[in-house]
Amino acid sequence: MTRRSWRRVLVAATTAVTAGAAGLVGAAPAQARPVQTWSFSVVGEPGDPITAGNTYSYSSATTTPGDETSASGWHAQQFQMISSNYPDGTWYLGLTAPAALKAGDTYQNVGQPDYENHQAGISLSNDGWNRSCARSTGSFTVLDAAWGPFDYVERFDATFEIRCEGATGGLRGEVHISNPPPVPAQEVTLTVDPAATVTSKGVATIRGTVTCTRAETIDVGGDLTQQQKKAGLVRGRYDIQVACVPGQAVPWSATTYPADVTFRRGTAQAVTEVPVRDFEYSNEYTVRDTSTLTLTR
């Protein structure tokens, strides 16, 4: 099985914001997605450059058109929140830890996040980093955390406080994130029957099963090759679409083409692939099976 990750537009925005932060090391590889229910509040003290001593409070219950809050994670060791299009500008909150963030975790006197070395850290900015600090000391406590596949943020609640280096005042705040329970990641299992058939005209039929964790129509395809004494290496293609039923082994069968490719009884080699694009979790991979088949009438 071959896997590679691919990102949506929100992810590119998250990475760009993260990379532009003063004092941060590296960029967090995250998959940001809009949040269903959330609240975010910050209370500043006089002398704090991020809040200018003001209090800010936002909630999904009181949004205005265009407001958007997204959250992401990375191996459950990083949490990022971006709240954009607010009247007060874009807010960014980043929390990192050397291990998976879970309820009850408290990190005291930590600096800016170090995404490369996965050290504990905290960062907060407002108005496109116009209100931020290159060096700071802060603390945070995770009140609740539930992660789904590929760092899907189901729940994340935390309290935090930050003081910029040299500032006469600091700030404290809270974040609460809630999303629906995650759907299962799309996992596909492919089988190829070692017994295949070939017609008198040389058309081979390959059979097998596919099992998926989510309902989806997927493509099954591959190449069948056979070494023959007179014709040499004969190669044919086969493709079929299969409607997956979650948890069930759905049978499939596909015949070779083009028509001028003639297979004979005997052994042949099949390389079968199922390309999978899991749009729910921005994940792409290929399931591959290499088998020796016996062609019979």
Disulfide bonds with the S-S distance in Angstrom:
Cys133-Cys164 2.28
Cys212-Cys244 2.01
